[in-house]
Amino acid sequence: MSRKQTKLTFDKPLVLDSGAVLEPLTVAYETWGTLNQAKSNAILVCHALTGDQYVTGVHPITKRAGWWDNVVGAGKLIDTDKYYVICANVLGGCMGTSGPQDLKPDGKPSALDFPIITISDMVRAQAMLIEALSIDKLFAVIGGSMGGMQVLQWIATFPDKVFCAVPIATAARHSAQNIAFHEVGRQAIMADPDWRNGDYLAQKTFPSKGLSVARMAAHITYLSDVALHNKFGRKLQNREQLTYGFEADFQIESYLRHQGQSFVDRFDANSYLYITRAMDYFDLAETFEGSLTKAFGAFEGAACVVSFSSDWHYPPSESRAIVRAMMAAGVHVSSLEVETDRGHDAFLLDEPVFHIALSGFLQSQAEAKGI
């Protein structure tokens, strides 16, 4: 499997939805496989909030397998022997793409001087990358969670540049409940004394406690009550009785603390603020006169919309709303609601029904495309 890690810095400025101008723009990305002569086999994989461009293979920081290593790779469902797979770190991220860690002319990190970004801004930055790679039309754009938001934004903003689309476990706008969870996380970060009003890098501190709590709160939304009960229940952590104190008596407490602590080692606190804010601002219909149908009106490709029964973060009802709007817009759309107790994160796990459906959809579209 041919793997390439690189960055591109663009001379052309990116005008953001806020009106701010980002210049220069740097996009860090990885590719796998080989672009065919017709340049017709490119798949853009869009990552979620806490993901990055390291989809498959060994992650350079964690030294663990990439976040979709079970799906992307040679001979796998998204076969890098057949497709040219691209994944870019999103705008505002902390893995090389322009974000609050960028240095200002005075040599200090941008921190909160970095402009607020949106999902649309992320997608337009990706479009600049795709153009730089001399790809006129992507065979597919695929992503789950926030990645699914990017997929929807792609077919709304660049409908003629996408042959088929797979939004997974996502929504066309962020709900009040999800905004609320994000606000809890942001407040945890900003309440940490080491956050220093965002200037922690310049002051050589890091709000690790706040970021850890933010991750813990968010991680709960990625799971389901049934999955938590089956895995942890009320089992105690390395003890036979309660301590009658505030240590991690229960396994679920220990698990969440581990998730929070390990997250701090690979993510930036300000990036977390910026990316969650971008998700909260996402409302695709709002920019199309309040009509989700109009958002999909110019897309002539096919779509496969996937949801998971126990996902309460982006429940199946959100996907059904997307499907109804696509059908009303005349999009050739198929949908799948996978029965599972694994919650939102099911899209990252080995879910045979989901994988069979995704494989079948991509194969049929590849045949239609002549790949």
Buried (B, 14 or more C-beta within 10 A) or exposed (E): BEBEEEEBEBEEEBEBBEEBEBEEBBBBBBBBBBBBEEBBBBBBBBBBBBBBBBBBBEBEEBEEBBBBBBBBBEEBBBBBEBBBBBBBBBBBBBBBBBBBBBEEEEEEBBBBEBBBBBBBBBBBBBBBBBEEBEBEBBBBBBBBBBBBBBBBBBBBBBBEBBBBBBBBBBBBBBBEEBBEBBBBBBBBBBEBEBBBEBBBBBEEBBBBBBBBBBBBBBBBBBBBEEBBEEEBEEEBBEEEEEEEEEEBBBBBBBBBBEBBBEBBEEBBBBBBBBBBBBBBBBBBBBBBEEBBBBBBBBBEBBBBBBBBBBBBBBBBEBBBBBBBBBBBBEBBBBBBBBEBBBBBBBBBEEBEBBBEBBBEBBEBBBEEBEB
